[in-house]
Amino acid sequence: MNAKTKRIIAILFTVVASGMVILSGVMKLMGSADVVKTLTNAGVGPYIPMLGIMEIAFAGLFLYPKTMKLGFVLLCCYFAGAMAAELSHGGPLTGAVMVLVLVWIAAFLRDKTVFFPTTIQERI
């Protein structure tokens, strides 16, 4: 596989993962009935707008190349919390896990040092 194909695949995964997160954030900000019901049952009803803003901001950080690693860490933490909330309330993990897997794949394809940091000797 050549470099151009790898770059296109990385962009595709990044756009899909970030798009899903941004769409989820927009749905929270718009007050979608299903989202409000689900999050209210999970006990975070008063924080729905803040959660939406966080999702959009974290996805934005993930999209921007210079802040991709920070966005990656914040998205991982956010969706780990989402999984914990789902587990504690008997909900399905599929949504949070699917988005998190896409974020991990996109991060790996964009910059392998997110998972495999280089040593000082390799940089010299």
C-alpha positions as CSV (number, residue, x, y, z in Angstrom):
1,M,0.0,0.0,0.0
2,N,1.5,3.3,-1.0
3,A,1.7,6.5,1.2
4,K,-1.1,8.3,-0.6
5,T,-3.6,5.4,0.0
6,K,-2.5,5.2,3.7
7,R,-3.1,9.0,4.0
8,I,-6.6,8.7,2.5
9,I,-7.5,5.9,4.8
10,A,-6.2,7.9,7.8
11,I,-8.3,10.9,6.8
12,L,-11.3,8.8,6.2
13,F,-11.1,7.2,9.7
14,T,-10.5,10.6,11.3
15,V,-13.4,12.3,9.5
16,V,-15.8,9.4,10.4
17,A,-14.7,9.2,14.1
18,S,-14.7,13.0,14.6
19,G,-18.0,13.4,12.6
20,M,-19.7,10.9,14.9
21,V,-18.5,12.7,18.0
22,I,-19.5,16.1,16.7
23,L,-22.9,14.8,15.6
24,S,-23.4,13.4,19.1
25,G,-22.4,16.8,20.6
26,V,-24.8,18.7,18.3
27,M,-27.6,16.3,19.2
28,K,-27.0,17.0,22.9
29,L,-27.0,20.8,22.3
30,M,-30.2,20.6,20.3
31,G,-31.9,18.7,23.1
32,S,-32.8,15.6,21.1
33,A,-35.6,13.8,23.0
34,D,-33.9,10.3,22.9
35,V,-30.6,11.8,24.1
36,V,-32.2,13.8,26.9
37,K,-34.2,10.8,28.0
38,T,-31.1,8.5,28.0
39,L,-28.8,10.9,29.8
40,T,-31.5,11.9,32.3
41,N,-31.9,8.2,33.2
42,A,-28.2,8.0,33.6
43,G,-28.3,10.8,36.1
44,V,-26.5,13.5,34.0
45,G,-29.5,15.4,32.8
46,P,-28.4,18.8,34.0
47,Y,-25.0,18.5,32.3
48,I,-26.3,17.6,28.8
49,P,-25.3,21.0,27.2
50,M,-21.8,20.8,28.8
51,L,-21.3,17.3,27.6
52,G,-22.2,18.4,24.0
53,I,-19.8,21.3,24.2
54,M,-17.1,18.9,25.5
55,E,-17.6,16.4,22.7
56,I,-17.4,19.1,20.0
57,A,-14.3,20.7,21.5
58,F,-12.5,17.4,22.0
59,A,-13.3,16.4,18.4
60,G,-12.0,19.7,17.2
61,L,-8.7,19.2,19.1
62,F,-8.5,15.7,17.6
63,L,-9.0,17.0,14.1
64,Y,-6.3,19.7,14.3
65,P,-2.9,18.1,13.7
66,K,-1.0,20.1,16.4
67,T,-3.4,19.2,19.1
68,M,-4.3,15.7,17.9
69,K,-2.7,13.9,20.8
70,L,-4.4,16.1,23.4
71,G,-7.8,15.5,21.6
72,F,-7.1,11.8,21.5
73,V,-6.5,11.6,25.3
74,L,-9.5,13.7,26.1
75,L,-11.8,11.7,23.8
76,C,-10.5,8.5,25.4
77,C,-11.3,9.8,28.8
78,Y,-14.7,11.1,27.8
79,F,-15.7,7.8,26.2
80,A,-14.3,5.8,29.1
81,G,-16.6,7.7,31.3
82,A,-19.5,7.1,28.9
83,M,-18.8,3.4,29.1
84,A,-18.7,3.5,32.9
85,A,-22.0,5.3,33.0
86,E,-23.5,2.8,30.6
87,L,-22.2,-0.1,32.7
88,S,-23.5,1.3,35.9
89,H,-27.0,1.8,34.5
90,G,-27.2,-1.5,32.5
91,G,-27.1,0.3,29.1
92,P,-25.4,-0.9,25.9
93,L,-21.7,-0.2,25.4
94,T,-21.9,-0.4,21.6
95,G,-22.0,3.3,20.9
96,A,-19.2,4.4,23.1
97,V,-17.0,1.4,22.2
98,M,-17.6,1.9,18.4
99,V,-16.6,5.5,18.5
100,L,-13.6,4.9,20.7
101,V,-12.3,2.1,18.4
102,L,-12.6,4.5,15.4
103,V,-10.8,7.2,17.3
104,W,-8.0,4.7,18.2
105,I,-7.6,3.5,14.6
106,A,-7.6,7.1,13.3
107,A,-5.0,8.1,15.9
108,F,-2.8,5.1,15.0
109,L,-3.0,5.8,11.3
110,R,-2.2,9.5,11.7
111,D,0.6,9.3,14.3
112,K,2.0,6.0,15.5
113,T,3.9,7.8,18.3
114,V,0.6,8.1,20.2
115,F,0.9,4.4,21.0
116,F,4.7,3.8,20.4
117,P,6.7,6.8,21.6
118,T,10.2,7.1,20.2
119,T,13.2,7.0,22.4
120,I,15.7,9.8,22.6
121,Q,18.3,7.9,20.7
122,E,15.9,7.2,17.8
123,R,15.3,11.0,17.5
124,I,19.0,11.9,17.2
